[in-house]
Amino acid sequence: MGREDVRFEKWVVGQVGEKLDGEKGVRKEIAYCAQEVQVGKSGVVGAPMVLPFDALYDRPAGINAVGEKDVRIEDWQFLDIATL
């Protein structure tokens, strides 16, 4: 990735842990990069990116609420953001 490139990352929190040799495994939460989108001279790689509604607003979307849905960012939108 060169200096002219822009990188967008989606980070999530997940649980890891396994049972080892019959013992109770330790489960802990960790943050990790679940998706990366790169914008550069050669175009956009890794799009679209979907941001879940409940992750953004810390609540589920309303059943009949208009506009309460996951946010989907397309390649052309990443290009617009990167050129600001």
DRENTORKOL-3810 file (N, C-alpha, C; in nm, 4 decimals):
REM DRENTORKOL-3810
@n.u->0.0848; n.v->-0.1172; n.w->0.0000; ca.u->0.0000; ca.v->0.0000; ca.w->0.0000; c.u->0.0893; c.v->0.1235; c.w->0.0000
@n.u->0.0754; n.v->0.2077; n.w->-0.1011; ca.u->0.1567; ca.v->0.3276; ca.w->-0.1116; c.u->0.0956; c.v->0.4466; c.w->-0.0408
@n.u->0.1621; n.v->0.5593; n.w->-0.0501; ca.u->0.1143; ca.v->0.6802; ca.w->0.0163; c.u->-0.0137; c.v->0.7340; c.w->-0.0455
@n.u->-0.0412; n.v->0.7009; n.w->-0.1703; ca.u->-0.1612; ca.v->0.7498; ca.w->-0.2371; c.u->-0.2825; c.v->0.6637; c.w->-0.2047
@n.u->-0.2623; n.v->0.5537; n.w->-0.1354; ca.u->-0.3713; ca.v->0.4620; ca.w->-0.1035; c.u->-0.4381; c.v->0.5010; c.w->0.0284
@n.u->-0.5662; n.v->0.4684; n.w->0.0371; ca.u->-0.6422; ca.v->0.4878; ca.w->0.1609; c.u->-0.6978; c.v->0.3521; c.w->0.2006
@n.u->-0.6885; n.v->0.3187; n.w->0.3301; ca.u->-0.7372; ca.v->0.1904; ca.w->0.3787; c.u->-0.8488; c.v->0.2133; c.w->0.4801
@n.u->-0.9581; n.v->0.1413; n.w->0.4630; ca.u->-1.0698; ca.v->0.1432; ca.w->0.5560; c.u->-1.0767; c.v->0.0056; c.w->0.6213
@n.u->-1.0962; n.v->0.0021; n.w->0.7519; ca.u->-1.1018; ca.v->-0.1251; ca.w->0.8233; c.u->-1.2310; c.v->-0.1342; c.w->0.9041
@n.u->-1.2877; n.v->-0.2549; n.w->0.9070; ca.u->-1.4032; ca.v->-0.2820; ca.w->0.9925; c.u->-1.3553; c.v->-0.3741; c.w->1.1038
@n.u->-1.3636; n.v->-0.3247; n.w->1.2272; ca.u->-1.3208; ca.v->-0.4013; ca.w->1.3432; c.u->-1.4427; c.v->-0.4522; c.w->1.4175
@n.u->-1.4344; n.v->-0.5748; n.w->1.4658; ca.u->-1.5421; ca.v->-0.6359; ca.w->1.5429; c.u->-1.4832; c.v->-0.7003; c.w->1.6680
@n.u->-1.5701; n.v->-0.7275; n.w->1.7625; ca.u->-1.5304; ca.v->-0.7966; ca.w->1.8855; c.u->-1.5883; c.v->-0.9364; c.w->1.8789
@n.u->-1.5041; n.v->-1.0342; n.w->1.9023; ca.u->-1.5479; ca.v->-1.1728; ca.w->1.8993; c.u->-1.4903; c.v->-1.2489; c.w->2.0173
@n.u->-1.5405; n.v->-1.3692; n.w->2.0361; ca.u->-1.4921; ca.v->-1.4524; ca.w->2.1452; c.u->-1.4032; c.v->-1.5633; c.w->2.0907
@n.u->-1.2977; n.v->-1.5922; n.w->2.1652; ca.u->-1.2081; ca.v->-1.7016; ca.w->2.1291; c.u->-1.1870; c.v->-1.7888; c.w->2.2513
@n.u->-1.1500; n.v->-1.9101; n.w->2.2294; ca.u->-1.1214; ca.v->-2.0012; ca.w->2.3391; c.u->-1.1629; c.v->-2.1420; c.w->2.3021
@n.u->-1.0861; n.v->-2.2378; n.w->2.3447; ca.u->-1.1153; ca.v->-2.3775; ca.w->2.3155; c.u->-1.0895; c.v->-2.4603; c.w->2.4400
@n.u->-1.1500; n.v->-2.5761; n.w->2.4430; ca.u->-1.1206; ca.v->-2.6697; ca.w->2.5512; c.u->-0.9930; c.v->-2.7440; c.w->2.5149
@n.u->-0.8998; n.v->-2.7453; n.w->2.6059; ca.u->-0.7717; ca.v->-2.8112; ca.w->2.5827; c.u->-0.7584; c.v->-2.9309; c.w->2.6761
@n.u->-0.7359; n.v->-3.0480; n.w->2.6224; ca.u->-0.7153; ca.v->-3.1710; ca.w->2.6999; c.u->-0.8253; c.v->-3.1935; c.w->2.8028
@n.u->-0.9501; n.v->-3.1688; n.w->2.7653; ca.u->-1.0617; ca.v->-3.1951; ca.w->2.8557; c.u->-1.0836; c.v->-3.0879; c.w->2.9614
@n.u->-0.9960; n.v->-2.9894; n.w->2.9689; ca.u->-1.0143; ca.v->-2.8839; ca.w->3.0679; c.u->-1.1092; c.v->-2.7783; c.w->3.0133
@n.u->-1.1668; n.v->-2.7040; n.w->3.1048; ca.u->-1.2559; ca.v->-2.5967; ca.w->3.0640; c.u->-1.1736; c.v->-2.4862; c.w->2.9998
@n.u->-1.2101; n.v->-2.4512; n.w->2.8775; ca.u->-1.1383; ca.v->-2.3467; ca.w->2.8060; c.u->-1.1742; c.v->-2.2088; c.w->2.8575
@n.u->-1.0838; n.v->-2.1181; n.w->2.8414; ca.u->-1.1072; ca.v->-1.9796; ca.w->2.8804; c.u->-1.1549; c.v->-1.9041; c.w->2.7577
@n.u->-1.2694; n.v->-1.8393; n.w->2.7723; ca.u->-1.3228; ca.v->-1.7611; ca.w->2.6609; c.u->-1.3028; c.v->-1.6140; c.w->2.6933
@n.u->-1.2481; n.v->-1.5428; n.w->2.6005; ca.u->-1.2304; ca.v->-1.3999; ca.w->2.6196; c.u->-1.2623; c.v->-1.3266; c.w->2.4911
@n.u->-1.3000; n.v->-1.2017; n.w->2.5045; ca.u->-1.3329; ca.v->-1.1225; ca.w->2.3877; c.u->-1.2085; c.v->-1.0520; c.w->2.3364
@n.u->-1.1969; n.v->-1.0523; n.w->2.2039; ca.u->-1.0871; ca.v->-0.9803; ca.w->2.1414; c.u->-1.1421; c.v->-0.8989; c.w->2.0244
@n.u->-1.0762; n.v->-0.7913; n.w->1.9929; ca.u->-1.1111; ca.v->-0.7114; ca.w->1.8754; c.u->-1.0188; c.v->-0.7538; c.w->1.7613
@n.u->-1.0763; n.v->-0.7661; n.w->1.6432; ca.u->-0.9960; ca.v->-0.8016; ca.w->1.5264; c.u->-1.0529; c.v->-0.7340; c.w->1.4024
@n.u->-0.9679; n.v->-0.7161; n.w->1.3045; ca.u->-1.0092; ca.v->-0.6547; ca.w->1.1782; c.u->-1.0789; c.v->-0.7615; c.w->1.0932
@n.u->-1.2090; n.v->-0.7434; n.w->1.0719; ca.u->-1.2876; ca.v->-0.8417; ca.w->0.9984; c.u->-1.2887; c.v->-0.8145; c.w->0.8482
@n.u->-1.2627; n.v->-0.6894; n.w->0.8098; ca.u->-1.2645; ca.v->-0.6554; ca.w->0.6676; c.u->-1.1785; c.v->-0.5328; c.w->0.6439
@n.u->-1.1173; n.v->-0.5303; n.w->0.5279; ca.u->-1.0343; ca.v->-0.4166; ca.w->0.4874; c.u->-1.0687; c.v->-0.3798; c.w->0.3429
@n.u->-1.0850; n.v->-0.2509; n.w->0.3192; ca.u->-1.1085; ca.v->-0.2006; ca.w->0.1839; c.u->-0.9960; c.v->-0.1036; c.w->0.1517
@n.u->-0.9321; n.v->-0.1217; n.w->0.0361; ca.u->-0.8234; ca.v->-0.0337; ca.w->-0.0059; c.u->-0.8653; c.v->0.0435; c.w->-0.1302
@n.u->-0.8379; n.v->0.1732; n.w->-0.1265; ca.u->-0.8667; ca.v->0.2603; ca.w->-0.2399; c.u->-0.7341; c.v->0.3157; c.w->-0.2892
@n.u->-0.7049; n.v->0.2962; n.w->-0.4165; ca.u->-0.5790; ca.v->0.3445; ca.w->-0.4733; c.u->-0.5928; c.v->0.3738; c.w->-0.6206
@n.u->-0.4803; n.v->0.3954; n.w->-0.6836; ca.u->-0.4800; ca.v->0.4265; ca.w->-0.8266; c.u->-0.5412; c.v->0.3151; c.w->-0.9102
@n.u->-0.5265; n.v->0.1921; n.w->-0.8644; ca.u->-0.5785; ca.v->0.0782; ca.w->-0.9408; c.u->-0.7264; c.v->0.0521; c.w->-0.9131
@n.u->-0.7879; n.v->0.1287; n.w->-0.8246; ca.u->-0.9301; ca.v->0.1122; ca.w->-0.7962; c.u->-0.9573; c.v->0.0768; c.w->-0.6519
@n.u->-1.0707; n.v->0.0137; n.w->-0.6300; ca.u->-1.1158; ca.v->-0.0240; ca.w->-0.4958; c.u->-1.1115; c.v->-0.1757; c.w->-0.4829
@n.u->-1.0508; n.v->-0.2222; n.w->-0.3748; ca.u->-1.0406; ca.v->-0.3659; ca.w->-0.3489; c.u->-1.1038; c.v->-0.3947; c.w->-0.2134
@n.u->-1.1966; n.v->-0.4906; n.w->-0.2092; ca.u->-1.2550; ca.v->-0.5341; ca.w->-0.0833; c.u->-1.3954; c.v->-0.4833; c.w->-0.0562
@n.u->-1.4502; n.v->-0.3995; n.w->-0.1451; ca.u->-1.5857; ca.v->-0.3472; ca.w->-0.1257; c.u->-1.6860; c.v->-0.4476; c.w->-0.1815
@n.u->-1.8088; n.v->-0.4464; n.w->-0.1347; ca.u->-1.8690; ca.v->-0.3515; ca.w->-0.0423; c.u->-1.8383; c.v->-0.3876; c.w->0.1033
@n.u->-1.8592; n.v->-0.2917; n.w->0.1914; ca.u->-1.8464; ca.v->-0.3127; ca.w->0.3354; c.u->-1.9840; c.v->-0.2917; c.w->0.3961
@n.u->-2.0267; n.v->-0.3876; n.w->0.4771; ca.u->-2.1562; ca.v->-0.3784; ca.w->0.5429; c.u->-2.1340; c.v->-0.3578; c.w->0.6925
@n.u->-2.1940; n.v->-0.2508; n.w->0.7454; ca.u->-2.1874; ca.v->-0.2209; ca.w->0.8879; c.u->-2.3234; c.v->-0.2541; c.w->0.9479
@n.u->-2.3297; n.v->-0.3554; n.w->1.0343; ca.u->-2.4577; ca.v->-0.3971; ca.w->1.0902; c.u->-2.5222; c.v->-0.2867; c.w->1.1755
@n.u->-2.6531; n.v->-0.2696; n.w->1.1586; ca.u->-2.7272; ca.v->-0.1666; ca.w->1.2316; c.u->-2.7068; c.v->-0.1801; c.w->1.3818
@n.u->-2.7212; n.v->-0.3020; n.w->1.4336; ca.u->-2.7107; ca.v->-0.3206; ca.w->1.5790; c.u->-2.5711; c.v->-0.2912; c.w->1.6323
@n.u->-2.4691; n.v->-0.3089; n.w->1.5502; ca.u->-2.3330; ca.v->-0.2749; ca.w->1.5937; c.u->-2.3121; c.v->-0.1232; c.w->1.5974
@n.u->-2.3781; n.v->-0.0517; n.w->1.5062; ca.u->-2.3648; ca.v->0.0945; ca.w->1.5024; c.u->-2.4435; c.v->0.1634; c.w->1.6128
@n.u->-2.5631; n.v->0.1130; n.w->1.6414; ca.u->-2.6542; ca.v->0.1813; ca.w->1.7337; c.u->-2.6766; c.v->0.1071; c.w->1.8649
@n.u->-2.6122; n.v->-0.0071; n.w->1.8814; ca.u->-2.6200; ca.v->-0.0866; ca.w->2.0036; c.u->-2.7636; c.v->-0.1243; c.w->2.0386
@n.u->-2.8436; n.v->-0.1527; n.w->1.9350; ca.u->-2.9798; ca.v->-0.2016; ca.w->1.9521; c.u->-3.0236; c.v->-0.2609; c.w->1.8189
@n.u->-3.1209; n.v->-0.3497; n.w->1.8232; ca.u->-3.1686; ca.v->-0.4055; ca.w->1.6963; c.u->-3.2496; c.v->-0.3028; c.w->1.6182
@n.u->-3.2561; n.v->-0.3216; n.w->1.4888; ca.u->-3.3381; ca.v->-0.2345; ca.w->1.4047; c.u->-3.4848; c.v->-0.2597; c.w->1.4356
@n.u->-3.5661; n.v->-0.1532; n.w->1.4283; ca.u->-3.7097; ca.v->-0.1682; ca.w->1.4502; c.u->-3.7718; c.v->-0.2520; c.w->1.3406
@n.u->-3.8685; n.v->-0.3325; n.w->1.3760; ca.u->-3.9309; ca.v->-0.4235; ca.w->1.2797; c.u->-3.9965; c.v->-0.3466; c.w->1.1650
@n.u->-4.0703; n.v->-0.2412; n.w->1.1962; ca.u->-4.1393; ca.v->-0.1643; ca.w->1.0935; c.u->-4.0772; c.v->-0.0258; c.w->1.0724
@n.u->-3.9602; n.v->-0.0039; n.w->1.1276; ca.u->-3.8961; ca.v->0.1274; ca.w->1.1164; c.u->-3.8369; c.v->0.1457; c.w->0.9765
@n.u->-3.8739; n.v->0.2536; n.w->0.9121; ca.u->-3.8231; ca.v->0.2834; ca.w->0.7783; c.u->-3.6789; c.v->0.3331; c.w->0.7898
@n.u->-3.5903; n.v->0.2773; n.w->0.7112; ca.u->-3.4523; ca.v->0.3224; ca.w->0.7085; c.u->-3.3619; c.v->0.2597; c.w->0.8131
@n.u->-3.4163; n.v->0.1817; n.w->0.9053; ca.u->-3.3321; ca.v->0.1168; ca.w->1.0058; c.u->-3.2848; c.v->-0.0166; c.w->0.9503
@n.u->-3.1684; n.v->-0.0133; n.w->0.8885; ca.u->-3.1118; ca.v->-0.1341; ca.w->0.8282; c.u->-2.9599; c.v->-0.1219; c.w->0.8312
@n.u->-2.8932; n.v->-0.2291; n.w->0.7928; ca.u->-2.7474; ca.v->-0.2278; ca.w->0.7857; c.u->-2.7025; c.v->-0.1209; c.w->0.6855
@n.u->-2.5847; n.v->-0.0646; n.w->0.7112; ca.u->-2.5281; ca.v->0.0349; ca.w->0.6200; c.u->-2.4341; c.v->-0.0378; c.w->0.5241
@n.u->-2.4589; n.v->-0.0214; n.w->0.3969; ca.u->-2.3770; ca.v->-0.0858; ca.w->0.2936; c.u->-2.3003; c.v->0.0228; c.w->0.2184
@n.u->-2.1677; n.v->0.0143; n.w->0.2190; ca.u->-2.0825; ca.v->0.1126; ca.w->0.1524; c.u->-2.0247; c.v->0.0479; c.w->0.0271
@n.u->-2.0607; n.v->0.1036; n.w->-0.0883; ca.u->-2.0192; ca.v->0.0489; ca.w->-0.2179; c.u->-1.8839; c.v->0.1068; c.w->-0.2609
@n.u->-1.8257; n.v->0.0485; n.w->-0.3652; ca.u->-1.6940; ca.v->0.0913; ca.w->-0.4118; c.u->-1.6919; c.v->0.2384; c.w->-0.4532
@n.u->-1.7952; n.v->0.2843; n.w->-0.5220; ca.u->-1.7976; ca.v->0.4250; ca.w->-0.5663; c.u->-1.8053; c.v->0.5199; c.w->-0.4478
@n.u->-1.8678; n.v->0.4765; n.w->-0.3380; ca.u->-1.8756; ca.v->0.5609; ca.w->-0.2195; c.u->-1.7382; c.v->0.5719; c.w->-0.1512
@n.u->-1.6635; n.v->0.4613; n.w->-0.1511; ca.u->-1.5267; ca.v->0.4669; ca.w->-0.0975; c.u->-1.4414; c.v->0.5622; c.w->-0.1806
@n.u->-1.4593; n.v->0.5606; n.w->-0.3123; ca.u->-1.3852; ca.v->0.6532; ca.w->-0.3981; c.u->-1.4189; c.v->0.7984; c.w->-0.3632
@n.u->-1.5477; n.v->0.8277; n.w->-0.3425; ca.u->-1.5888; ca.v->0.9635; ca.w->-0.3047; c.u->-1.5255; c.v->1.0061; c.w->-0.1722
@n.u->-1.5289; n.v->0.9171; n.w->-0.0734; ca.u->-1.4725; ca.v->0.9493; ca.w->0.0588; c.u->-1.3221; c.v->0.9718; c.w->0.0493
@n.u->-1.2537; n.v->0.8871; n.w->-0.0249; ca.u->-1.1071; ca.v->0.8938; ca.w->-0.0340; c.u->-1.0594; c.v->1.0183; c.w->-0.1073
@n.u->-1.1426; n.v->1.0782; n.w->-0.1913; ca.u->-1.0985; ca.v->1.1951; ca.w->-0.2665; c.u->-1.1374; c.v->1.3275; c.w->-0.2003
@n.u->-1.1972; n.v->1.3226; n.w->-0.0822; ca.u->-1.2325; ca.v->1.4473; ca.w->-0.0122; c.u->-1.1100; c.v->1.5226; c.w->0.0332
END
